[in-house]
Amino acid sequence: MRKRDVALAAGLLLLWYPGGRAEAPASDAVRDPRSSLFAQSAAGVLSREFSRADVSFLLLDARTGVVLASHWENVDGPIPLGSLVKPFLAIAYGEQHAFKYPAHNCLGSASGCWLSRGHGEMDITSAIAYSCNSYFRMLAAGVTAADVSRTAARFGLQPPAPESSGPAFIGLGRSWRISPLGMARAYLELMQRREQPGVRAMLAGMEQSARQGTGAEVDRALAYPDALVKTGTAACTHVHPAGGDGFVITVEPADHPRVLLMVRVHGVPGRQAARMAGQMMRRIQE
């Protein structure tokens, strides 16, 4: 943060929530003066510059899970989160297949992918990086709703509907709903488990996403590109619905994350929402 922004935000003792509700910073942030100052400063910058009707955001301390800033109505309410679920589906698959992930040839629309021309040959890392629906449709065929539910429980996520199968696992429908705050904290748990089987491949995919995949707009916006990114597109749940909403989770820096930012942008796909996430991350780091 610039000193000017810190000074302007120093008196901000409440984090703003839409609908006239405000919540004090969590007790961990209050006890740590550095966290408290950062929370106030981040809340001030994000609230002044990004509190728009079409943008929702959550900023968390990556070490504690404390919410530093929020502009997201009903952050605990489960909603479809699209491809943000893919790393957890992949871990569920890995647990059933000795963490051996197959190669797959994405044929685009012909194999159910969002990219009509197809991604071509995919492994698990590139499938995460480019959010390849065709690859994850293939993985989904190798797990049951019970398999996915067990993995979801370990990461604090709501389970998919018991009858879910195939595309429902990768968030293309509405049968797997997860709260935004729950998903943000599940990604922090993913960071904590980076040495466990299968997780390293998920994080490698998020790193590649930031460099050249669907999350590349985040790294492009940063003065010192070093982020992990996962994007997603899901059914819109706004009062005035669009064709879909774009979601982004980004943590930075990659090796020792300090903050996690989760963003939703109304009416655009996840790869376009990554541009907004990059701009926001750049501002809170200045």
Secondary structure, DSSP 8 states (H G I E B T S, - for coil): --HHHHHHHTT--SEEEGGGEEE---HHHHHSHHHHHHHHHHHHHHHHHH--TTEEEEEEETTT--EEEEE-TTTTS-EE-GGGGHHHHHHHHHHHTTT----EEE-GGGGT-SSTT--EEE-HHHHHHTT-HHHHHHHHTT--HHHHHHHHHHTT-----TT--GGGGGTSSSSSEE-HHHHHHHHHHHHHTTTSTTHHHHHHHHHHHHHHSTTHHHHHH-SS---EEEEEEE---SSS--S-EEEEEEEESSSS--EEEEEEEETS-HHHHHHHHHHHHHHHH-
